[in-house]
């Protein structure tokens, strides 16, 4: 059992405040750039890791300017002109840092020669494909699943779905459109609950917003409903562009791509969910990843990638797309390096959010059912920290598990072992609803783990 000390999930505290750790951009970024004839830009990475070989596998969107496809009568798709074609392409890496684009030669070989294209839009424009590997499906031909936006330029646009035995050869399934959405949908495989979740894009009151649809079988989907929209606490120019969900340290988390029209760039906000369907924003609406400095490869905006949080060199890694171009650019760039690219942002495992002590104080979790077992803290304790166990409701601290009986922990560790004079574990509290109260002075407590032996 893992839990983070997330903002909004602390019942009480003293001299303690929310702590959010921004994602750290890898110094080797961008890791993948547009360098093939069919790539004018590269965007929207979706990265999985092969459990058998350890290979990192990436599906990404290549945007190709096609002057001969110009259709003045076709509508704009967000800020994309009709002459752009969209290809879903494939890349591989042994370490998650150095990427190759294998010549798999499935599509467009006549036009481009050997290439790594695996899906082509149906005629006008498409975008942001999500690939999942689904080992729960008994049909090996459906082991990989794809959700992608498509537009045929003839009045049909929305979600298409496809299946594949290997992630390279794809067969579209179901009608088109399958679900209503503008561009930038994303698919999340909620393995804990055995279902598929589609995060879709719409407009509410003229602003970009998110809707959601759920399926148990990848064939029958619920009626989409409104999920998130800008509110009065947002600047009037803020809209929601995309969303990427993942499971980390016992929580359902997501990165919400915010678009600010006033500066024409995009950043990433951390949001959470208790059930994987109803999502909420944290009290401070923290930004985890911002565009780079003027002239950097990602100075115009960052888009969240899609997929699991992966271990990359001992760090938790999230892939993202960046572009030098602001959403609707006016000013020229100071120079002309790569216009877009795909990079990696990392954070220490289990240390995305927590509680910061600002003096002698404490913070207390929401109630949870104790599984029994050994308790460890993920914390940076510049001064000793102790843990007290409280009963739910008004019962107060429990005998034998008080602060005075706790052996203090100090230093930087993700696995500080917590014990009390008469108790090395929480076995005596098994199946009871309890709260953890952590006392500290200088440092940060990020979360805890209870290992049921």
Buried (B, 14 or more C-beta within 10 A) or exposed (E): BBBBBBBEBBEEBBBBBBBBBBBEBBEEBBBBBBEBEBBBBBBBBBBBBEEEEEBBBBBBBBBBEBEEBEEEEBEEBBEBBBBBBBBBBBBBBEEBBEBEBEEBEBBBEEEBEEBBBBBBBBBBBBBBBBBBBBEEBEEEEBBBBBBBBBBBBEEBBBBBBBBBBEBBBBEBBBEBBBBBBBBBBBBBBBEEEEBBBBBBBBEBEEBBBBBBBBBEEBEEBBEBEEBBBBEEEBEEEBBBBBBBBBBBBBBBBBBBBBBBBEBBBBBBBBBBBEEBBEBEBBEEBBBBBBBBEEEBBBBBBBBBBBBBBBEBEEBBBBBBBBBBBBBEEEEEBEEEEBBBBBBBBBBBBBBBBBBBBEEEBBBBBEBBEBBBBBBBBBBBBBEBBBBBBBBBEEEEBBEEBBBEBBBBBBEEBBBBEBBBEEBEBBBBBEEBBBBBBBBBBBBBBBBBBBBEE
